[in-house]
C-alpha cells in the first residue's frame, strides 16, 4: 500500500501533541508527512518545517493557503492532522473537508457548540473522512474489553466507573507554559478538566460498553484560586437499559500522573483496566477466581491479538495506541478497512454534549441533564 500523503496544521516547535501525532503516523509506515502550516508565526512555521524535512514550498503561512494549494496539486496531501488548541479546530477542519481532504483531528471536537455544529455540517457535505483521535480506544486490551462486553462475557452491564486524574495543574499555571496557558483559558479550551481529560474517560466508557448515555449530573470545581475553568469534576451517569455510572476527572489530584482507569461490572462478571499499566486487565466471573489477562496472553486473539506489534512481556502503550488510530485511518483512506473502531464526528459531538451538559448541570446545583 502506498503511503498516505499527510499534512499537519499546528504542531510546530515546542508543541507536545504534534510530535505525538507524527510519531504515531510513522510507526507502521503508512503515512508520509509532506506539508504543513505548523505555526501561526511564519518564521516558526518555516523553521519547524525545515526541521521535519518538509520542502520549503510546502510550508504554508496559513491553513487556508495550505488547503487551497494542496487540493490543486496532483501530488497534494490526502489527509491532514489538526493538532491545534481546541478553539482552532473548526477553521482548518472545515477548510480541508471542503477541499475534499480527509481530516484527522485531535480531541475534543471544538471549544464551542457553534464550532462543533459547523464541523458537523462540513462533514455531512464532504466526501472526505473525519477522524477524531481519542487515542485510548487504540489500546489492545481496550479493544479486547470491547469484544468481551459485546460477546456477553460480563452479562448485562450494571455499573461503569471511569476516572482520569492528574496533578499537573495543582498550582496556578505558569504563564510561560504553553500547554497550561491555553488549557486554562475558557475561550480557547471550552472546558477545563472535563474537556481536556473528562472527554477521554467518557469516550472510553462509551467505546467499551456500547451504552448510550441517557442523562448526567455533575459538580464542577475550580480548586485553584482565580482559575476560570474547572479542574475537578464528579459526574453521575444514567445509561439506557438501566446501567449506572460514575466519572471523576481531576487535574489537581496530587500524586496522580496520568491515572486513566475503567471498571465495568455486569451480572456475570467484571473487568478492570488502568492506563498506567495498560498491558494488564483483570477479568472476574462471579463465583470464580479472578483472571489476569495480559496484552500478549496466549489464546486471546481478537481485540488484543489484532492490535499488538511486539511479543508478550514487551510493554506497549500511549504511542502504540495512538498508532493504531493512524493505522486504521490509513486503511480507511486506502479502502482496505471499514473504520469501525475509529472515533468519528458522532464521537466528537457526544464529547461536546458531555462538556456542555456537565457545565449546565453544575450551574444548576447538580441537576440531571437529559441527552436529547
N, C-alpha and C positions, 0 to 999 in steps of 0.2 A: 504494500500500500504506500503510495507517495505521501510524503509529509504534508500536513495541512499548513498552509502559509498563514502565520499568526501575526497580528499586530497587537499593540498594547497602548492603552490610554492611562496615564498615571504611572506610578511605579519607578520614578527616576531616582537619582542619588538620594540616599537617606530614607527611602521608603521601605518599610518592612514587608508588607504583603505582596508587593510587586515581585520581589525576589522569590518569595514562596511560590507564586504562580509560575514564574519562569522555570524554577527547578522542577516543579510538578509536570510541566508541559514537556520537559526534556527526558524524564525518567524512562519512558517507553519508546522514545524516538519517533513519536507520531506527529510532532509539531516542529516547525522551524520559525523562529522569531525573525521577521524581515522588515518590520516597520513599527513606528511608534510616535505618539505625541506624549512624551514621557514626563513633561512638566509644563506648567503654565509660564514658567520662566524660560524664554528661548535659549539663553546660554546654558542653563542647566539641562534643558532638553537635549541640546546638541551634544553636550559633554557626556550625558548618560547614554545616548545612542552610540557614540563612539566607543565607550567602554564595553558595550554589549555587541559590538560588531555590526551594528545596523548602518547601512550605507547612508551617507550624508543627504542624498536626495530623497530618502525615505524617512527622514526625521522631520517631523512636522511641528509647526508652532501652535497648531490648534487641532482639536479633533474634527472640527468642521472641514478644514482643509484636507485632513487625512482621509476622511470618509469619501469626499468627492474625488480626490486624486487616486486613491486605491481602487475605487469602484470602476474607474476609467482605464486602469492598466490591465493588459492581458494577463499579467502575472501578479495581479493585485491580491491582497490578503483575502483569505476565505473565512477567517474568524478573527474577532478582536476580544482581548481580555480587558475588562474595565476594572481598574484597581484603585480608583479614586475614593476620597471620602464620600459618605452616603449622599450628601446633598448635591454631588456632582455625578451621580449615576444616570439620571434621566436624560440629560442632553446628549451625551455620546451614545447611549443605548438606542435612543430614538433615531439619531443620525445614521448609525450603521445599519439598523434594521430597515430604515427607509432606503438605504443604498443596497439592500439585499445581501448584507454581510452578517454571518452568524455572530451572535453575541454571547460571551462567557463573562458574567458579571459577578463581582463579589457581593456578599450579602451585608445587610439586608437590602431589599429591593430599592428603597429610596428613603429620603428623610421626611417626605410629606405624602399624604394621601393623594394630593393632586398630581404629584410627580409619578406616583405608582399607577394611577389611572391612565396617565399619558403613555407610560411604557406599555401597559396592557393593550391600549388601542393600537400602538405601533406593532406589537407582536401579532395582533389579530389581522392586520393589514399586510404583513410581510410574509414572504415565503421562507425567510431565514429563520433559523432556530434560536431560541433564547434559553440559556442555561444559567442557573444560579449556583454559585459554588458553596453550598452547605457541605463542606468537605468531610465532616464526621460521618456522613452517610456512606463514605467510601471505605471505611474501616472494614476489614474482612469479617470480624466477629459481629459487627453490627448488621451486616448483610446476612450472616448466619442466623442471628437472632430474628431478623425479619422473616426468614424462611421458617424458622421453628414456630413462630406465632401463627403464621399463615397456615401451617400444616396442622395446627391444633395441639402441639406438644404441651402447651400451657393450659389448654382448655379455654373456657370463656374468660376473657380478661376482666378482672375486677378492680385492680389497683395499679396505678402507674405513678412512679415518683422519679422526678428528674431534678438534678441540681447542677449548677455551673457556678463555681465560687473561685474567686481570685483575690489577691490583696494589693495589687499594684497601684490602686487609687486610694489607698488608706489615708494618705495625706493630700493636701491641696496640690493640684497638678503643677508641675514645673513649667512655666511659660515657654521654655526652650525645648520641651519635649513635644515634638510634632504629633505623635500618636495620642498623647493625652490631651493636647490642646483642642483638636477638633472633636474628640470623643466627649469632651465635657462642655461643648458648645451646643445648646439645643437647636440652633439654626442649622448647624452642619450635621449633627448626629441624628436628630429626630427623636431620640430616646437615649437614655443612659445605659445602665446595665441591662435593661430589658431589650434594647435594640442591639447592643454590641454582643452580648453573650446569651441573654434570655431567649432570643430568637433561635439560636443554635439548639438549646435544650428543647424548646417547643417543637422545632422541626424534627429533631431526633426521635422524640417520643411518638410523633405522628408517623414518621417513616417506618419505625419498627413495628408499631402496633396496628397501623392502618385505621385507628379510631378517628372518628370525626368529632371535633370539639363542638359542644352544644352551648356552653357558657363558661365564663370565668369570673373570679372575684380576686381583686388584687389590692395589696397595700404596698405602696412605693415609698421609699425613704431616701433622703439626701443626708447622709450621716456627717459629711464634711461641711463645716460652716461655709456658707457662701456658694456652695456648688449649685448649679442651676439645672442639673439633670439628676435623675435617680441613680444611686449607687448600690442600692439593696432593694430586693423585691421578694415578697412572699405571695404566692399565687395559688388559688384553688381552682380545679378544673372539673367540669362535668362533661362526660362523653355520651354520645348517642349509644343506646343499648344498656346504659346503667353504670358503666365503669366510672370510677372517680380518680382524680389525680392531684398531685401537689408538685409545685415547681418553685425552687429557690434559686435566685440569681443574685450574686453579690460580687462587688469589686473592692470590698473593704473587709474581707474575712482574713484576718492576719494569719499567716501560715499556709494559706491556700495558694498554690501556684497556678494550676490550670485544672481545677477539680471538676471536670465534667463527668457525671455518672448517671446511670439509668438503671432503674429497678422496676421490673414488671411481674405482677403476680396474677395468675389465673386460678380457676377452681381445680386444676390438676397439677400445676407446677409453677415455678418462678425462675426468673433469670436475673442476674446482677452483673453489671459491667462498669468499668471505670477507665476513663481515657488515659490516665497517667500510667496504667498498666494494661494497655489495650489488647495484648496478646493472650489474655486470660479472661474467661467468663464462667461464672458458676451457674449450674442448672440443677434444680431440685424438683423431683417428683414427690408429691405428697405421700408420706409414709415410707420413703426410700432414702438411702444415703445420698448426700449431696454429691454431684459430679463436678469435676473441674475440667472445662473444655478449653483447650489451647488452640491458638490460631492454626498451627500446623498439625493438629492432632490426627491420629490415624482414623481413617474412615469417615471423616467429616464430609468431604466433597462439597457440592452445592455452594452456598454463600461464601464460606471461608476459603474452600479449596479453589474456587474460581478466581479469587482476587488477592492471592498472595504470590510473591515473586521469589522468595528465598526459603531455604529448608527450615524445618521446625527448630525452635530454640534460638533462631536469629531474629531479634526483635524488628518489627515493622511498626510504623506509627504515623505521625502527623503528615510528613511529606508524601509517604506512600499512599495514604488515604486520599490526599489531595490529587495525587497522580491518577488514582482510579477514576476520579471525576473527569480528568482530562482524557484519559484513555477511552472512557465511554463517550465523551464528546466527540473525539476524533472518529470513532466508529460510526456514530450517528451522522456526522457530516459526510463521511465517505459512503454511507448507505449500507454498512455491514453490521449495524446494530440498531436496536429499536429505541434505545434511550429510556427504557422502562424504569431504571433506577436513578435517573438524573433528576435533581430538583429543577423545576421549571417556573414559568410565570405563576402557576397556581400556588406553588410553594412560597413564592415571593409575596403574593397577595395575602396568603394565610399569615405570614410573618408580620405584614403591615397591620392586619386586623388585630393580631396579638398585641402589638405595641399600643395601638390606639385604644383597644378595649382595656388594657391594663391602666392606662392613664385615665380613661373615663371612670373606671371602677374606683380607683384610688381617690379621685377628686370627689366622688360621691360617697366617701367614707366606707368603701368596701362593698358597694352594691354589686349584685350579679349583673353581668352584661351578656346578653344573648348574642350568638352569632346568627346573622341573617343571611 
